[in-house]
Amino acid sequence: MSPWYTLLVALVGLERLAELVVARRNLRWSLERGGVLSGRGHYPYMVVLHTGLLVGCLLEVWLADRPFVPALGWPMLALVAAAQGLRWWCISTLGPQWNTQVVVVPGLPLVRRGPYRLSWLPHPNYVAVAVEGAALPLVHTAWITAVAFTLLNVPLMVVRLRCENAALAALAREPGLPGRSPAVSGETPA
């Protein structure tokens, strides 16, 4: 296994830890403003899946002696970089409303700037997660990890989106809220 690939996976892991720091700070901010936390049941599965992605990348390359194939690896590395850029664009756009968990803060409007202004891309952070989950393993031809993550991520994202939609719908039904649409934070696990 290439030492640089181990470094790449380690850097993605550090990025995830940075997300957790931001998420913890933002969760405090949201709860101080009456935020309602939803979807705690699926969250541990997201953490396990995303941790498994990083471990799987390294184990598959090491155990199956997967080679670096430049024609595949370099484009996949570009996709990993693009996914990171999109993810942090989402985080910076949502500001304190971004979180790794589903938190709805009553009275806040839906964010409609940055990547969230693109109507054809309703969940840009989840696109970043899906792209990274497929591309990161394929940088070093770990195709089993890429397929496994993708197949496990699809039903988890269905659950996550249903959870977010239900949280928004429940808040919208509450009497006495301002006429603005509530905001939901969430979208990327640790």
C-alpha positions, -999 to 999 in steps of 0.1 A, spaced: 0 0 0 12 35 -8 22 55 22 5 85 6 -28 66 4 -26 59 42 -19 96 47 -49 105 25 -73 83 45 -58 96 77 -64 132 65 -100 124 57 -103 109 92 -89 141 107 -114 161 86 -142 140 102 -129 148 136 -129 185 127 -166 180 117 -174 166 151 -159 196 168 -179 219 146 -210 198 151 -207 198 189 -203 236 190 -233 240 166 -255 216 186 -250 237 217 -259 268 197 -290 251 183 -302 237 216 -297 271 233 -322 285 207 -348 258 213 -335 233 187 -352 199 186 -330 169 181 -344 140 160 -333 108 145 -310 96 173 -318 60 163 -300 60 129 -271 82 139 -249 55 155 -253 35 122 -240 65 103 -210 68 125 -202 31 121 -207 32 84 -184 62 79 -158 48 103 -160 15 84 -154 34 51 -120 46 64 -110 13 79 -122 -6 48 -102 16 25 -70 7 43 -78 -30 50 -89 -38 15 -59 -22 -1 -36 -40 24 -52 -74 26 -62 -77 -11 -30 -60 -23 -50 -35 -44 -28 -15 -67 -28 22 -75 -40 25 -111 -33 60 -123 -61 61 -149 -86 54 -120 -68 68 -90 -61 103 -102 -97 111 -113 -110 95 -80 -86 117 -60 -100 147 -78 -135 136 -69 -125 132 -32 -111 167 -32 -143 181 -49 -164 163 -23 -144 178 5 -149 212 -11 -186 208 -15 -189 195 21 -171 225 36 -191 249 13 -222 234 29 -208 237 64 -198 273 59 -231 282 43 -252 267 70 -229 282 97 -242 273 132 -272 256 117 -250 228 103 -247 196 123 -240 159 119 -273 152 136 -308 163 127 -316 195 147 -345 217 139 -344 253 153 -379 268 155 -384 300 135 -353 299 114 -357 302 77 -345 275 53 -311 284 39 -313 293 3 -278 305 -5 -245 288 -13 -250 253 -26 -286 253 -12 -297 278 -38 -293 251 -65 -328 237 -68 -315 207 -89 -293 198 -59 -316 196 -29 -291 179 -5 -256 189 -16 -239 176 16 -253 141 10 -240 143 -26 -206 150 -11 -209 120 12 -220 97 -16 -192 108 -40 -165 106 -13 -178 71 -2 -173 58 -37 -143 78 -47 -120 75 -17 -117 37 -19 -113 38 -57 -83 60 -54 -64 28 -46 -89 4 -64 -106 -8 -32 -138 -15 -52 -154 -38 -26 -153 -10 0 -167 14 -25 -196 -9 -34 -203 -19 2 -203 17 14 -226 28 -15 -251 -1 -10 -252 5 28 -254 43 25 -285 43 2 -310 29 28 -293 50 55 -298 81 35 -335 72 29 -340 70 66 -321 102 72 -341 122 46 -373 108 60 -362 119 95 -353 154 83 -386 158 64 -406 145 94 -388 169 118 -395 199 95 -431 188 90 -437 184 127 -423 218 134 -443 235 107 -475 221 123 -467 237 156 -490 267 165 -475 301 171 -444 298 150 -435 327 127 -445 325 91 -410 315 81 -399 280 71 -378 263 98 -343 253 91 -329 218 97 -293 212 103 -277 179 96 -264 161 66 -230 147 74 -219 122 100 -187 119 116 
